[in-house]
Amino acid sequence: MGNREDLIAGARRCLEEKGWARTTVRDISAAAGGVSMAAIGYHFGSRDALLIAALIEAIDEWGSETGRTLAAYGEAGSSSAEEYEAMWTRIIESFTASRRLWLASIEAALQAEHSPELRRHLSGSQQEGRRGLTALLSGVPEEEVPDAVTRTLGSVQMALLSGVMVQWLIDPERSPTGPEVVEGLRALVDVIGPPPASGTAPVS
């Protein structure tokens, strides 16, 4: 690898081990195998610009890893509920197996408040995630997923994934398992009740 690639790799290592705020230029230089600190300014302009580049690379890897996790769940002959439960079990397993990548996604969300570039990248990745989840759950190609379904089914699934992820990263011992997520959704459906009959106005 060249100096630029070495610096991104070093910055990623520092983000995983130290986090954004605690990572210094000297730390990145050391993690990059001794690439000079001046090279950071030459290739990226600043420490923050380098860390943003490293975060974007980590987010892309995280997205690919998540896609692979979600694409292989359930067994032949399983019911839809069993497949959905198996999907959640695999997602939750990834919170431990790929903990640093999931933490990087939280780091990215925090830093996007101060970086329009990172915000744009996250916005695009988030929309891809919604659409991909909708396609997976609906069993249709992504290009055929209606926008309205992406904004409902995809957005809610993304919200569930993000919320369960945060719970697991903070307190895995008391966070829900795959079966508990499904059972919680069933309970929520009972609370909400069925949709109004077609042509019938909802009760106020």
N, C-alpha and C positions, 0 to 999 in steps of 0.2 A: 504493500500500500504506500501511497505518497503521504506527504505531511498532512494534507487536508483530511484524508481518510483516517489517518492515525489520530488526528485531533478529535474527529467526531467519535471514533471508537473510545478514546480516552474520556471524552465528555460524557458519553453514555455510561461508562463504568462509574464515573464520579456521581452522576445523577442517581444511579441505582444504589450506590454505597453511602452517599452523603446527603443527597437531595440538592435542590437548587440553591438555597440560601447559603449553605455551608461549603459549597464548592468554590475554590479559588482558582485563579489562573495558574498558580504554581501546582495545585493538585492536578489540573488537567494536563499540564506539561509532563508531570511525572507519570500519570496514567497512560499517556500517549507514547511512552517509551523514551522520554527525554527530548521530544520535539521542543524547540525553543519557544519561550513565551511570546517572543516577537512575532512568531509565525501565526499566532492567533489573530493579531491585528492585521497581518498581511492577508490572510485567507478569509477572515470573517468580519473584521472591523472592531469587534468587541467580544468580551466573554459572553454577554447575554445573547448575542447573535449566534455564537457557536452553540450555546446550550439549547437555543431554539431549534437549530438544525438537528442537533442530537435528539431532541424530544420528538421532532417530526419523524425521524427515522424509527424511533422506538414505537411511536403510535402506529406507523405503517406495519411494523412487525407484529404489534399487538393485534391489529385488525386481521392480519393474515392468520395468526395463531388462533384467534377466536373463530374465524370462519372455518378452519379445519376442525376445531372442536365441535362446532354446531352441525357440520355437514355429516358427521358420522355418529348417529345416535339411534337407539332403538334396535329392535330385532324383527326379522320377518315374521309376520303374523300378529304383531303387537297391535293393540288398540291405539287410537289417537291419544288417549289419556296416558297409556303406558309409555308411548314414544315421547310425549311431552315431559313426563317425569324423568325418563332416561336422559333427555336433553339437559334438564336442570342438574341432574346428578353429575354429568360431564362438565357443565359450566362451573359448578362448585368445586369440583376436583381441580380445575384449572386455576382457581384462586390461590391454591397452595403451590401447584406445580409451576405456575407462571406469575408468582406473586410480584416480582419486580416489574414486570410489564404492566400489570394492573395498577400498581402504585404510580408508574410513569404516567398513566392516563389521568390520574387525579392531579399529579404535579402539573400536567399540561393544562388542565382546566383552570387551575389557579393562575398560571402564568399568562394565559390567554387574555386576562383582564388588562394586561399591560403591553400586549403585542398583537396589533391588527393582523399581521401575517399568520401568527399561530392561530388566532381566532378563526380566520378564513379557512385554514387547513382543518381545524377541528370541526367547523361547521359542515364542510364537505364530507368529512369522515363520518360524522354523526348521521347525515342524511343517507349515506351509503349503508350504514348500519341499520337504520330503520327499514330501508327498502329490502336489504338482504334478509333481515329477520322476517319481514312480511312474506317474502317469496318462500322462505324455508317453511314457515308455518302453514302457508296456503297451498304449497305444493305446485307453484307455478313459476315460470321463468321471471327473473327480476324485471325484464323489459315489459312484461305484461301486467305488472302490479299497478293498480290504479292509485293515483295520488291520495285519494280520500282514504283508502285502506291503509296506506303507508302512514298517514297522519293519525289513524286510530289504532289499529292493531300493532303496527310497527312502533309507534311512539310509546304505547303502553308496555310492550315487551321490552323496549329499551329502558324505560323507567324502572321496570322490575329488575332487569339485569344490573343496572347501576346501583340501585338501592340495596340489593342483596350483596353485591360486591363490597360496598362500603361496610356493611355489617360484618361480613366475613373478615375483611382486612383488619377491622378494629377488635372484634370479639368473636373469633371463630367458634369457641366452645358453646356460645348461646345463640348462634345464628342458625337459620333454618336449613334443613336438608332438602334434597329434591322433592321427596314425598310431602314434606311439610309445606313447601311452596305451593304445590298443587292443591293440597287440602285447604290452604289459606285462600286460594283463588275460588275454590268451591264455596267456601264460607262467604266470601265477598259477593259472589253471585246471588247467594241467598239473601244477603242484605239489600242488594240493589233490586232484586226481583226481575221478572221477565220484561222485555221491552213492551211498550204499549201496542195494542193490536193495531193493524193497519187501518188508517182512517179514523182512529179514535184519539182524541186529544188527551194528553196526560193529565192526571189529577193534580191540581195545584195544592 
